[in-house]
């Protein structure tokens, strides 16, 4: 526990959502979801970073998502 906030380190295989940050200038964030999901943690790196990948069979786009993210951009 860090202060009043409980902290649970994420593990390989955890399902996560990714904070949606990119929107078009003419669109409103009011009715957009805050997170895009589901994704899965593929690898835990040093400095509290995670390799995030698409779950096989759940991807909506033709390209598979594969990125390194910090914990402030993901939600378990």
Steps between C-alpha positions, in 0.01 A plus 500: 500500500636839398342769716124448477525338156534124480744381235488159337778427252370370170609156383544331164161382375294773673228656287524879480339802339705777337418867563360653180692824448473571127178659381421711195473876560135515390394214731389534859648284777175514692351185351825318414619215723802582716668164431534266203502133592562205522874460469741267678835554674760302307816594693599702807805721440722686743407851618137388541422477127282242324487350150131501401360288215165422340315194619489251212152501346388829660676753276271724296766649275709314244823596682584336831568738789845464661633780719696583816299701753538640848249412776336843487365419151348159587217379719463146632 
